[in-house]
Amino acid sequence: MAEASHAAVATTSPQISSTLPDEVITCLQNARFLHLATCSHNTPHISLMNYTYLPSSPFSPLPTIIMTTPPSSLKYTNLTSNPLVSLLVHDWVSHRPPTLSTANRSPSPPRANNPRSGSLAELLLGMNTASLSRISATINGVAEIVAQGSEQEEWYRAQHLANNTFGPSDADDFSSSPVGGGLWGGLGGAGVGGVGEETREGDGGTKCYVEGEEVRVVVVKIRDGRIADWKGQVRDWVVRAEGEGLTNGV
């Protein structure tokens, strides 16, 4: 988050509840992806992930996040040795405004590619960066690789698939990059591993990253986190089941 003129001040007493703060729920309901941080042998690793947020499930009364990953991935290897994870989710559109030209440095992004002054695209970009750039939420939790073939895996996978399956109109409306380019670009046509056109960017790689037989289901039981707003203020929160004691009084 960009540095603000206000000093960042954390709350001394975290908000304690059996549910997530409303701002975090809104982020998780609206964001398309989140960042997953894993670590093993003191080496951190960050991945951009499709996800599904559930306020509760038949297997846990606490908020849960579902993700999937192939066992060949580095994050899977990290999770097998260290289940502690951090997630980052935010409520703004990642569209970088142009910087000013300086000596020996071109503006970023190049101004030739920017919308013309007064255009609708410029107006929408301004709304994205001013109106939507409100908070980012760091979420800490414990990840569990769900046992293959279990009832839990089948249930979680079904929820995750339903949440990450989009029709053609949805793909066009909410895609952040054109089909054939961007994050999931290049997966159509010949694809990767024989995956066909159904892995278009708008689909989020569902066929490859969610439905694949070798893909493992990972659920994160949320424990606590921090909200940082656009003014630089931060607020801590803790999730616990009703009647559950807190470790070390936190």
N, C-alpha and C positions, 0 to 999 in steps of 0.2 A: 504494500500500500504506500502511496506517495507520502513523503514526509510533510507533515502539517505544521502550522505555526504554533499549534497548541502542544503543550507538553503531554506525553502519554502517561496517563495515570491509571493504574490498575486498582480495582476494588479490593479492599482488604478482606472482606467477607464474601466469599463466593455465593452466588444464588444456588440454593439446593432444592431440587425438585425431582419428581419421578418422570417428568417430561422435559423436553428440550425448551430453551427460550424461544419465544415466538419468532424472533428474527432468524434464528438458526433453522427453524422448521420451514419458514418461507424460502430461505436460500435452498434448502435441500429439495423442496417441492418444485422450485423453478429452474435451478441450474441443470445444465445438460451433462456436465462432467465434474469430477472432483480430482484433486491431487492426492495420491496415496504415498506416504513416506514410510519406508521400512528400513531396517538397519540390521546388519550382522557384522560381527568382528570390527566394530567401530567404523564401519563404512556405510554411510547413508545412501539411499536410492529412492528416487521419486518417479512415480508413474501417473499418467493421465488415464482415468478410469471411467467407464460406464458404471452406474450404480443404481441401486434401488433403496429408498429410505422407507422404513416401516416404523410407525410409532410403537408397535408391539407385535408379537407373533404368537402362534400356539406354543412356541418353544421358549419364549422369554417375555416377561412383562415390561422389559425395558426397551428403549429405542434401539433399533438395529439397522445396520447398513449391509446390503448384499452386494458382492462383487464376484466376478469369475476371472480365473487366470489359468493358462496352461501350466502343467507341472514343469515345463522346460524353462519357465521365466525366472529371472533373478529375484523378483519379488516373492515368488513361491518358495524359492530356496531360503530367502531371508526369513519368511514366516515360519518355516519349519524349525528354525533355531531361535527365533525371537518373535513372539506373537504381539509385542507391543507396537502399536502403529499410531501415526498422526495423519489426519486428513485435513485438507484445506478446501473450503468451498466459499464462493463469493457471489455477490448479486449484481455484478456489473458485466457489461459486454467488453471483452478484451479487444478494443480497437484503439490503437495508439494514435494520439493526436500528433501533428507535425511539430518538430522542434525548430528553433530558430537557426538560421545559417550562421556558422562561425568560421573563422579562418581554418583552412585545411580540413573542413568537415562539411559534408552535405547534410541537409535537413532529413529527419527521419519521421515518417516515411517521406520519400521524395515528393515535393509539392506538385509535380506534374501529374501525379496519380490521385491527388486530393479532389474532392468534389468542389465545384465552383462556388464562389461566395453567394450566399442566399439561396442555394439549391435545397431541395427537400432532403437529399442525402446528408448535407451539412447540418440541417436542422435535426434530423434523427440522430446523427452522431453526437451533436451537442446534448440531446436528451439522454443518450446512453451514458455519456461521461459525467454529466452533471446530476441528472435525476436518479440514475440507477446506482451510481457509485456510492453506496452508503456504508456497507459493512463487509468485512471478511470474517469468517469463523474458522478457528482451529479446533478440531475435534480429536480427542485422544480416546483410545480404546484398546481392547484386546481382541485380536483376530483369531478366528477358529476355522481351520480347514475342515469342512463338513465331510463326514465319512461317505465314501462312494457307495451308491446303491441304497442308502438309508432313506427312511421316510422324510427326514429333515431335508436332505439334499433334493429330493424330488419336489418338495413343497417350495423351498427357497428358489430353486431354478425356475419353476413355473412363474413365481412372482416377478423374478428378475427379467424373464423373457417377455412377459406381458408389458412390463414397464419400459422396455427398450425395443419394442416393435412399432414402427411408424409407417403410415401409409405414404404414398407418393406426394400428396399435398402437404403432409406434415414435413416431409423431408425438404421440400422446396421452401416452405415458409420459415423453417427454423435452422436450416443448414448454415453453417458459418463459413463454408467455402464451396466452390462449385464442384459438382460431381466430376470425378476424374482428377481432382487436385485436392490439396489441403490434407487434413488429418487422416481421413480414411480413403483419400484418393489413391487410384491405382489398384484397388482391390476388385474393381469390376472387371468384366470381360474374362481374360485368362485368370486373373486373380492370384491369390496366394494359396498354394496347396490345393488347387483345383476349385477354389471357391468361386462362384459365378457372380453374375450381375446383382444378386440380392445383397451383396456386401457394399452397396453404394454408401457414400458418406452419410446421407441422411439416416441410414439404417443403423449407423454406429457400429458396424461390423458384427451385427447380431449373430448371423449364421456362423461366423468364424469364432467369435469370442464368448458367446453365451451357449449356443446349442451344440458345439462340438463335443463328441463323446469323451475326449480326453480332458476337456476343460473341467477344472475343479471349482467348486463353490466355496467362497470365503465369506463368512459373516463377521462383522465387527460389532461387539457389544460396547456401546458408548459409555464412557466413564465420566469425562469432564471435558472442559474446553475453555476457549477464550474468544470473546467478540471484540473486534477492533473496528471503530467507526471512522468515517472520513475526517473527523476532527482530531484523530489521534488518541481518543479516549479508548480505554480497554476495560472489559468487564469479564470476570471469571464466573464459571458456573460448574456445578457438579450434579450428576444424575445418580440417583440411588432409588432402589425399590422401597416402598413404604415399609417402615419398621427395620430397614437394613442399617446396620451401624456403619460408620465411616472410618476408614483406615487412618490411623494416626490423628484422628480428630479433624481431618480436613473435610 
